[in-house]
Amino acid sequence: MRQGSFFAEAQRPLVAPDEVSAVGPNAQPSYLRDHRARLRERFMSGGADALPDYELLELVLFRAIPRQDVKPLARRLLEEFGDYNAVLTAAPSRLATVSGIGPAVITELKIVEAAAARLARARVRDRHVVSSWDALLDYCHTVMAHRDTEQFHILFLDRKNVLIMDEAQARGTVDHVPVYPREVVKRALELNASALILVHNHPSGDPTPSEADIAVTRQIEAASQTLGIALHDHLIIGRSCELSFRSEGLL
């Protein structure tokens, strides 16, 4: 090992920059250090359930804004978007309109969002969808429930009803997303899928299907059946609940 490289490694701080008791005009006030230390301790001892949404947001903001009180910003975000999940999933362009939000904050929020989605997806990927149904619903809510535009996903299943792929087929406006049955079936054949589950969100929060939702579902079902591909369900994801076409007798 080169000597210069060794000393460069040895001089790296062992704690996060915002935990260092710096001096000078850019030093973090002691009350902020103490507040952050207490908040981290409460999180580590009690988990996320021990903290209200604004304090959980503070923990995320600490890294992006190391030497300021971030509580007012956390509260502004919740006032603007409604809850913790809606803040994380908000579009970067919308986040940027909130006073005090810059690229560093947006990046931290998007990192947490991506981590949550990846963890939820790992709980359902390569697993039987029936035995993992609750995990599947959790995943769909994590990825789609708080989006401000419609998204249409297709879950492709193999012969044993194991999830082999989740793909976003289209993104639309606040109340419409274009879906083409021919493309859905074409992609199923490419993946050698034996069954499908359709999933899309309603940004309004109400999962009640529209006439267009019902019509496109029937078109996809007809196209799939022609090629021996089963359509198990179509889930519409609202803010706090979901609707199953199969349960409602629409399939």
Sequence and secondary structure as in RCSB ss.txt:
>XXXX:A:sequence
MRQGSFFAEAQRPLVAPDEVSAVGPNAQPSYLRDHRARLRERFMSGGADALPDYELLELVLFRAIPRQDVKPLAR
RLLEEFGDYNAVLTAAPSRLATVSGIGPAVITELKIVEAAAARLARARVRDRHVVSSWDALLDYCHTVMAHRDTE
QFHILFLDRKNVLIMDEAQARGTVDHVPVYPREVVKRALELNASALILVHNHPSGDPTPSEADIAVTRQIEAASQ
TLGIALHDHLIIGRSCELSFRSEGLL
>XXXX:A:secstr
  HHHHHHHHTS SS GGGS   STT   HHHHHHHHHHHHHHHHH GGGS HHHHHHHHHHHHSTTS  HHHHH
HHHHHHSSHHHHHHS HHHHTTSTT  HHHHHHHHHHHHHHHHHHHHTTTTSBTTTTHHHHHHHHHHHHTT SS 
EEEEEEE TT BEEEEEEEEE  SS     HHHHHHHHHHTT SEEEEEEE TTS     HHHHHHHHHHHHHHH
HTT EEEEEEEE SS EEETTTTT  
